[in-house]
Amino acid sequence: MRNYLWNMAMVTMAIISIAAHSETLAKEAIPEKIMDQIYKKHPNALDISAEQKKHFGQDLYEIKFKEKVNEAEENLIKFYRTNGQFYVDGVKIDPSENTNMLPPAGNDNLKSTFTKYDIADAIMVVNPNGAGEEYELTVSSEGVNWRVLMDREGQIVTKERN
């Protein structure tokens, strides 16, 4: 009986860890409504990729792509609702300056959560429905990558292994 319970606990933990892991979706897996909106506003979009995310309590698709404008390529991040409606632009934060862009308490919370860390990627998502923003960080600590979601006060909302 003890082995059965142990095995069930391990299976449950494996399922939860798989469900929490955010994967990059293939272009073909992006809903057609969203692709139509992207090509309507950005006909020169290249290298389109997507991930399912949650910001401000809403299920969203984070769409990353390049757009060629006058011989230059611009990297864009857009968030779309699952019904295909545009939600908000994501603002890429330069990794060399990202600690200055975070709320002051955010740096302290990262230091207390991770003994040693580097922020590899940072995106600011501004709430289109009111005041506030969320910060989506990719944090590397002791050889492990983490996806960290931080609110506008700098509190860590979620922390999951990447």
C-alpha positions in Angstrom: 0.0 0.0 0.0 2.8 2.4 0.9 4.5 1.8 -2.5 1.2 2.4 -4.3 0.8 5.8 -2.5 4.4 6.7 -3.2 3.9 5.9 -6.9 0.7 7.9 -7.1 2.4 10.8 -5.5 5.3 10.7 -8.0 2.9 10.4 -11.0 0.9 13.4 -9.7 4.1 15.5 -9.2 5.2 14.6 -12.8 1.9 15.7 -14.3 1.9 19.0 -12.4 5.5 19.7 -13.5 4.6 19.0 -17.1 1.5 21.2 -16.9 3.4 24.1 -15.4 6.2 24.0 -18.0 5.6 26.6 -20.7 6.6 25.3 -24.2 7.2 27.2 -27.4 4.4 26.5 -29.8 5.0 25.7 -33.4 3.7 28.4 -35.8 1.0 25.9 -37.0 -0.3 25.5 -33.4 -1.0 29.2 -33.0 -4.8 29.8 -33.4 -5.8 31.0 -36.9 -7.6 34.1 -35.5 -4.3 35.3 -33.9 -2.3 34.6 -37.1 -4.8 36.6 -39.1 -4.5 39.5 -36.8 -0.7 39.4 -36.9 -0.5 39.3 -40.7 -3.1 42.0 -41.0 -1.0 44.4 -38.8 2.4 43.0 -39.6 2.4 41.6 -43.2 6.3 41.3 -43.1 6.4 39.2 -39.8 9.1 36.6 -39.7 10.2 33.8 -37.3 6.9 33.7 -35.5 6.8 31.8 -32.2 4.3 31.6 -29.3 3.9 30.5 -25.8 0.8 30.3 -23.6 1.1 32.6 -20.6 -1.0 34.1 -17.9 -0.9 37.8 -17.1 -3.3 39.8 -14.9 -5.4 36.6 -14.4 -6.0 36.1 -18.2 -4.9 33.3 -20.4 -2.9 34.8 -23.2 -0.6 33.9 -26.1 2.8 35.6 -26.1 3.7 36.0 -29.7 7.3 36.9 -30.6 8.4 37.7 -34.1 10.6 39.8 -36.3 9.4 42.4 -38.6 11.4 43.8 -41.5 11.1 47.6 -41.7 13.3 49.5 -44.2 16.0 46.8 -44.4 16.1 46.6 -40.6 14.7 43.8 -38.4 12.7 44.7 -35.3 12.0 42.1 -32.6 8.4 42.5 -31.4 6.4 40.9 -28.5 2.6 40.9 -28.6 0.1 39.4 -26.3 -3.3 38.1 -27.6 -6.3 36.7 -25.9 -7.3 33.2 -26.6 -10.2 34.5 -28.7 -7.8 36.2 -31.1 -8.1 39.8 -29.8 -5.0 41.9 -29.3 -4.3 42.4 -25.6 -1.1 44.4 -25.2 2.5 44.9 -26.4 5.3 43.4 -24.3 8.3 45.7 -23.6 11.7 43.9 -23.8 14.0 45.1 -21.0 17.7 45.2 -21.8 19.4 42.5 -19.6 22.2 44.9 -18.8 19.7 47.5 -17.4 17.0 45.2 -16.2 17.6 45.6 -12.4 17.0 49.4 -12.9 13.6 48.7 -14.6 12.3 46.4 -11.8 10.6 47.8 -8.7 13.1 48.3 -5.9 11.5 45.5 -3.8 11.8 43.2 -6.8 15.6 43.1 -6.5 15.4 42.4 -2.8 12.9 39.6 -3.4 15.1 38.0 -6.1 18.1 38.1 -3.8 16.2 36.4 -1.0 14.8 33.8 -3.4 18.0 33.0 -5.3 21.4 33.1 -3.6 23.2 33.8 -6.9 21.3 34.7 -10.0 21.5 36.3 -13.4 18.5 37.7 -15.3 18.8 36.3 -18.8 15.6 37.8 -20.2 13.0 40.3 -19.0 9.7 41.5 -20.4 7.4 44.2 -18.9 3.7 43.7 -19.5 1.6 46.8 -18.9 -2.0 46.2 -17.8 -4.2 47.7 -20.6 -7.2 47.8 -18.2 -5.7 50.0 -15.5 -2.7 50.9 -13.6 0.1 48.5 -13.0 2.5 46.2 -14.8 3.9 42.7 -14.4 7.5 41.6 -15.1 8.2 38.2 -16.7 11.8 37.2 -16.0 14.0 34.3 -17.0 16.4 33.9 -14.1 19.4 31.6 -14.2 20.5 30.4 -10.7 23.0 27.6 -10.0 22.6 26.1 -13.5 18.8 26.1 -13.4 16.6 28.4 -15.4 13.4 29.7 -13.8 10.4 31.7 -15.1 9.6 34.3 -12.6 6.5 36.5 -12.7 6.7 39.6 -10.6 3.9 42.2 -9.8 4.4 46.0 -9.9 5.3 46.0 -6.2 8.1 43.6 -6.8 6.5 40.6 -5.2 7.2 37.3 -6.8 3.8 35.9 -8.0 5.0 32.7 -9.6 8.3 30.9 -9.8 8.5 27.8 -12.0 11.3 25.8 -13.4 11.9 26.4 -17.1 
